[in-house]
Each structure stands twice: as C-alpha cells, then as structure tokens.
C-alpha cells in the first residue's frame, strides 16, 4: 500500500488513546523484519532511520531510505518513514527528498534556551517542507553519539537523577515556543537498555499529558516491560520508539545459530534466522503497544 505519513499514524493513535510503534532500522533485514512483524500483528508501524545509522552506512541516507520506501509500498499494513535523532542540519535537509514524512530533531543535550532556538529553526524549516517534527525535552539518557561516543555538550544524566525528567510547565512553554508537533519526554526510560527493568514515572506522565496538547513520545522503550508500556499508552504516550530490542533478538539468534553450526559461511542462513527473530519481537511489541494483548 502507499507510504503513509507519521503524522497521520500518530494522529489516529492519539484520537483512539492508543499508540503506534516505531522501530529503528539499520540493515535491510531490519526493514523486512519490521514490516513482516507489523503485518503479522495487523497494525501500522513507523520505520525509523537514526543519524547514527546513517553514519554507520558511510553517511549515505538514500540506500537505506529507498529500501524502506520500497518495503512500505509493498506492505499489507500502513507504514511511515521517520528520520530519528537528527543533529546535523545537512542530514535534516535531506529528509524531504528521501521519502521521510517526519523527523525527530534532537537538541536535548543543549541548555534549554539553545535547545529551544535550534528546535524552533528546525521546526520552521520542516513545516515549510510539509514535514511533521518531534523534539525532546529532558534527558532520556543512554544515547550515544557517532561511533558510540556519548553526547559531548553535556554529560548524560541518569534517568532518575534530578533534572533528567521533563518538567510539565517547561514542556508546555517549549512546545508553544518551538512549534513542534510531538514531544519525546523523559519519564524514566533509557536508550539502549538490554534488560527490561525500567520503571516509568506514571504520575509525571499524567501531568505531562494534562499539560500538553501535542502527542507524547517514549524513547528507550526496549528496556520497558510490557505492563509498563501498556500503562504508558493509557497515560498518554502515543508513539513508542524501539531499537535495541531488535538488535538483541537478531544478535542472539545469530550467535546461537553459529554456535550450533560452526561450519556455516553462507550469510543468508544466519541472517534469515536473525530476521525471523526480529520479526517475532516486532509482532510482540506492536501488539502490546496497539492494545492487541491483555
């Protein structure tokens, strides 16, 4: 079916007090696994390409973006394409011509005034191109920069440290002054968690939901248990970002396969196992986020 927009999917979810799952993709196997998993769950999905993924692909956005667009157009469920955690203005300006309908502009590592100024400029440009834009306020934590370096402008705070959480009053002003369409909020999740032990601050989420009129986004969702994810969606989260969970599924499945088949050299044999594991993970997460499981 035709590629849809992130704004459309998030808007539908917000109206239904539900959420849409958004998965970060790195390889073609990620793309195929996300689409297959979403089809199995019969639910829409967002394919996300991060700035780190673009760096990994020699700084070239189009090869992975075009693969994602082709997969979306042949999918049996609605699929949107989102450019995630962008700091480079050059990369931001490639989004509109590469099939993306939305972008997450990340200046959250900067002091508030600088974050606001940079995000306002990005939002003005994005809206002029017809793009939906997401920003982040507070520090979700755990996010590495290019080549795995932690963000350098300011050390990342622990998810539970004073000042890490998103303040509702500050968030209201930030959204009004920046003009963004959605806000990623820091309520206790952490990027790149490999265990599902995050405990969210649901009281803070309730206050944020009451203070803001734009959709709320949860980053670092791989480390959030199913019950916490369900509660977050009920509490107002409308877009749930997932990345590490796919890499855990893929790497674990490939590691197990190669341990059992040390003679294997055909990459299709172990990549297919990794792709299937990711697809199962996608199906499970999509069902939880969309409210398809009790």
C-alpha positions as CSV (number, residue, x, y, z in Angstrom):
1,X,0.0,0.0,0.0
2,X,1.2,3.6,-0.4
3,X,3.6,5.1,2.1
4,X,1.7,7.0,4.7
5,X,2.8,9.9,7.0
6,X,3.9,9.6,10.6
7,X,1.6,12.5,11.5
8,X,-1.3,10.5,10.1
9,X,-0.5,7.4,12.1
10,X,0.2,9.3,15.3
11,X,-2.9,11.4,14.9
12,X,-5.1,8.3,14.5
13,X,-3.4,6.7,17.6
14,X,-3.9,9.9,19.6
15,X,-7.6,10.0,18.7
16,X,-8.0,6.4,19.9
17,X,-5.9,6.9,23.0
18,X,-3.6,4.2,21.6
19,X,-0.1,4.3,20.3
20,X,2.0,3.4,17.2
21,X,5.2,1.5,17.5
22,X,8.3,3.0,15.7
23,X,11.3,0.8,15.1
24,X,14.9,1.9,14.3
25,X,16.3,0.1,11.3
26,X,19.9,-0.4,10.4
27,X,20.0,-3.1,7.7
28,X,17.7,-4.4,5.0
29,X,16.9,-7.3,7.3
30,X,15.7,-4.8,9.9
31,X,13.4,-3.3,7.4
32,X,11.9,-6.6,6.3
33,X,11.6,-7.8,9.8
34,X,9.7,-4.7,11.0
35,X,7.3,-4.9,8.1
36,X,6.7,-8.6,8.4
37,X,6.1,-8.3,12.2
38,X,3.7,-5.5,11.7
39,X,1.8,-7.4,9.1
40,X,1.6,-10.4,11.4
41,X,0.1,-8.1,14.1
42,X,-2.1,-6.4,11.5
43,X,-1.1,-3.0,12.8
44,X,0.6,0.1,11.3
45,X,4.2,0.8,12.0
46,X,6.9,3.5,11.6
47,X,10.3,2.7,10.2
48,X,12.9,5.0,11.7
49,X,16.4,5.8,10.4
50,X,18.7,7.5,13.0
51,X,21.6,9.7,12.4
52,X,23.8,7.0,13.9
53,X,22.5,4.5,11.4
54,X,23.3,7.0,8.6
55,X,26.8,7.4,10.0
56,X,27.2,3.6,10.0
57,X,26.1,3.5,6.4
58,X,29.1,5.7,5.4
59,X,27.0,8.8,5.8
60,X,24.6,7.9,3.0
61,X,20.9,8.2,3.7
62,X,19.4,7.2,0.4
63,X,20.2,3.5,0.1
64,X,18.5,2.5,3.4
65,X,15.7,5.1,2.9
66,X,14.9,3.8,-0.6
67,X,14.8,0.3,0.7
68,X,12.4,1.3,3.4
69,X,10.2,3.2,1.0
70,X,10.1,0.1,-1.3
71,X,9.2,-2.2,1.6
72,X,6.5,0.2,2.8
73,X,4.9,0.4,-0.6
74,X,4.6,-3.4,-0.8
75,X,3.4,-3.8,2.8
76,X,0.0,-5.1,3.8
77,X,-0.3,-2.5,6.6
78,X,0.3,1.3,6.7
79,X,4.0,2.2,7.1
80,X,5.6,5.6,7.6
81,X,9.2,6.7,7.4
82,X,10.8,8.8,10.1
83,X,14.3,10.3,10.4
84,X,15.3,9.9,14.1
85,X,17.6,11.8,16.5
86,X,18.9,14.2,13.9
87,X,21.5,16.8,15.0
88,X,23.1,17.5,11.6
89,X,21.4,20.3,9.7
90,X,22.7,18.8,6.5
91,X,21.0,15.5,7.2
92,X,17.8,17.2,8.3
93,X,17.6,18.9,4.9
94,X,17.9,15.6,3.1
95,X,14.7,14.2,4.7
96,X,12.1,15.7,2.4
97,X,13.6,14.3,-0.8
98,X,14.3,10.9,0.6
99,X,10.7,9.7,1.4
100,X,10.5,10.8,5.0
101,X,7.3,12.5,6.3
102,X,8.7,13.3,9.7
103,X,11.9,14.0,11.6
104,X,13.0,14.0,15.3
105,X,15.3,16.9,15.7
106,X,17.5,16.3,18.8
107,X,18.9,19.3,20.6
108,X,18.1,18.0,24.0
109,X,21.7,17.8,25.0
110,X,21.9,21.7,24.9
111,X,20.8,24.1,27.6
112,X,17.1,25.0,27.4
113,X,17.5,28.3,25.6
114,X,19.8,26.8,23.0
115,X,17.6,23.7,22.6
116,X,14.6,25.9,22.0
117,X,16.3,28.1,19.4
118,X,17.7,25.2,17.5
119,X,14.4,23.3,17.6
120,X,12.4,26.4,16.5
121,X,14.7,26.9,13.5
122,X,14.4,23.2,12.6
123,X,10.6,23.3,13.0
124,X,10.2,26.3,10.8
125,X,12.2,24.6,8.1
126,X,10.4,21.2,8.5
127,X,7.0,22.7,8.3
128,X,7.9,24.7,5.2
129,X,8.7,21.3,3.6
130,X,5.5,19.7,4.9
131,X,7.3,17.6,7.5
132,X,6.0,16.6,10.9
133,X,8.6,17.3,13.6
134,X,9.3,15.8,17.0
135,X,11.7,17.1,19.6
136,X,12.9,16.0,23.1
137,X,12.9,17.8,26.4
138,X,14.6,16.4,29.4
139,X,17.3,13.7,29.1
140,X,16.2,10.2,28.3
141,X,19.8,9.0,28.8
142,X,21.9,6.3,27.3
143,X,22.0,7.8,23.8
144,X,25.4,7.5,22.2
145,X,26.7,9.9,19.5
146,X,28.5,9.0,16.3
147,X,30.8,6.0,16.6
148,X,29.4,5.3,20.1
149,X,30.6,8.5,21.7
150,X,28.3,9.8,24.4
151,X,26.9,13.3,23.6
152,X,29.7,15.8,24.4
153,X,27.9,19.1,25.1
154,X,26.7,17.9,28.4
155,X,27.2,14.6,30.2
156,X,24.1,12.4,30.1
157,X,22.1,12.3,33.3
158,X,20.9,9.1,34.9
159,X,17.2,8.6,34.1
160,X,16.4,9.1,37.8
161,X,18.8,12.0,38.5
162,X,17.4,15.4,39.5
163,X,17.0,17.4,36.3
164,X,16.7,14.5,34.0
165,X,12.9,14.3,33.9
166,X,10.7,16.5,31.7
167,X,9.1,19.4,33.7
168,X,5.4,19.8,32.6
169,X,5.4,23.6,32.8
170,X,8.7,23.9,30.9
171,X,7.4,21.4,28.4
172,X,4.2,23.5,27.8
173,X,6.3,26.6,27.1
174,X,8.8,24.7,25.0
175,X,6.1,23.2,22.7
176,X,4.3,26.6,22.3
177,X,7.6,28.4,21.6
178,X,9.2,25.8,19.3
179,X,6.1,24.8,17.3
180,X,6.9,21.1,17.3
181,X,4.2,18.5,16.5
182,X,5.2,16.0,19.2
183,X,7.4,15.8,22.2
184,X,9.6,13.0,23.5
185,X,9.5,13.1,27.3
186,X,11.9,11.8,29.9
187,X,9.8,9.7,32.4
188,X,12.3,7.0,33.4
189,X,13.2,5.1,30.3
190,X,16.8,4.9,29.0
191,X,18.2,4.4,25.5
192,X,20.0,1.1,24.7
193,X,18.8,-0.9,27.7
194,X,19.5,-4.6,27.3
195,X,17.2,-5.6,30.2
196,X,13.5,-4.8,30.5
197,X,13.7,-3.3,34.0
198,X,12.9,0.3,33.5
199,X,10.3,1.8,35.9
200,X,8.4,4.7,34.5
201,X,7.1,7.7,36.4
202,X,3.4,7.4,35.6
203,X,2.4,10.3,37.8
204,X,4.7,12.6,35.9
205,X,3.4,11.2,32.6
206,X,-0.1,12.0,33.8
207,X,0.9,15.6,34.5
208,X,2.6,15.9,31.1
209,X,-0.4,14.5,29.3
210,X,-2.6,17.1,31.1
211,X,-0.2,20.0,30.3
212,X,0.4,19.3,26.6
213,X,-1.8,19.1,23.6
214,X,0.7,17.5,21.3
215,X,1.4,13.7,21.2
216,X,3.9,12.4,23.7
217,X,6.7,10.0,22.6
218,X,8.5,7.4,24.7
219,X,12.2,6.8,23.7
220,X,14.3,4.0,25.1
221,X,11.3,1.6,25.1
222,X,13.3,-1.6,24.7
223,X,14.0,-1.5,28.4
224,X,10.4,-1.0,29.4
225,X,8.4,-4.2,30.5
226,X,5.1,-4.9,28.7
227,X,2.9,-3.9,31.7
228,X,4.8,-0.6,31.9
229,X,4.4,0.0,28.2
230,X,0.6,-0.6,28.4
231,X,0.3,1.8,31.3
232,X,2.3,4.4,29.5
233,X,0.0,4.2,26.5
234,X,-3.0,4.6,28.8
235,X,-1.2,7.5,30.4
236,X,-0.8,9.4,27.1
237,X,2.2,8.0,25.2
238,X,1.2,7.9,21.5
239,X,4.5,6.9,19.8
240,X,6.7,4.2,21.2
241,X,10.3,4.1,19.9
242,X,12.1,0.7,19.9
243,X,15.6,-0.1,18.7
244,X,17.8,-2.2,21.0
245,X,15.2,-4.9,21.3
246,X,15.6,-5.7,17.6
247,X,19.4,-5.9,17.9
248,X,19.1,-8.1,20.9
249,X,16.8,-10.5,19.0
250,X,19.0,-10.5,15.9
251,X,22.3,-10.9,17.6
252,X,21.1,-13.6,20.0
253,X,19.6,-15.7,17.2
254,X,22.7,-15.4,15.0
255,X,25.0,-16.2,17.9
256,X,23.0,-19.3,18.7
257,X,22.9,-20.4,15.1
258,X,26.6,-20.0,14.5
259,X,27.4,-21.8,17.8
260,X,25.3,-24.7,16.6
261,X,26.5,-24.6,13.0
262,X,30.2,-23.5,13.1
263,X,30.6,-24.7,9.5
264,X,28.1,-22.1,8.2
265,X,29.5,-19.5,5.9
266,X,26.5,-18.6,3.8
267,X,25.3,-15.3,5.3
268,X,21.7,-16.0,4.2
269,X,21.5,-18.9,6.6
270,X,22.2,-16.9,9.7
271,X,20.8,-13.5,8.5
272,X,17.4,-15.2,7.9
273,X,17.4,-16.6,11.4
274,X,18.2,-13.1,12.8
275,X,15.5,-11.6,10.6
276,X,12.9,-14.0,11.8
277,X,13.8,-13.3,15.4
278,X,13.4,-9.6,14.9
279,X,10.1,-10.1,13.2
280,X,8.8,-12.1,16.2
281,X,10.0,-9.3,18.5
282,X,8.2,-6.7,16.4
283,X,5.0,-8.6,16.3
284,X,5.0,-8.9,20.1
285,X,5.8,-5.2,20.8
286,X,3.3,-4.0,18.2
287,X,0.5,-6.0,19.8
288,X,1.4,-4.6,23.3
289,X,1.6,-1.0,22.1
290,X,-1.6,-1.2,20.0
291,X,-3.5,-2.8,22.8
292,X,-4.0,-6.1,21.0
293,X,-2.9,-8.2,24.0
294,X,-4.4,-8.2,27.5
